Amino acid sequence: MMPNSPWDIFPYNLFYWIGALIAPFLGGS
């Protein structure tokens, strides 16, 4: 695999944008 493979940071990005996605639902409605 390449050193700068997107998969190296994928888990972090996944949790980050999922958190950003559900944040409005948890804090809003």
N, C-alpha and C positions, 0 to 999 in steps of 0.2 A: 504493500500500500504506500501511497505517496505521503511524505511527512506533513503536507498541508492538506491532507484529505478532509473534506467536509464532514466525514463520518466521525472524525475525532471530536468535533464540537457539536455534533448533531443532537446528542441527548440533552445537552445544556440548552441549545436553541429550542428544542422541542418543548421542554418544560417551560421555558421563558415565554414563548408565544402562546402556549396553551394557558398559562397563567394570565397573560395579558388578555386572552380571549374570554376567560370566565370571570375575570375581575369585575367587569361592569355588572354581570349577573349577580355576583355575590354581594357587591356593595351597593348596587343600584336598586333594582326591583326588590 
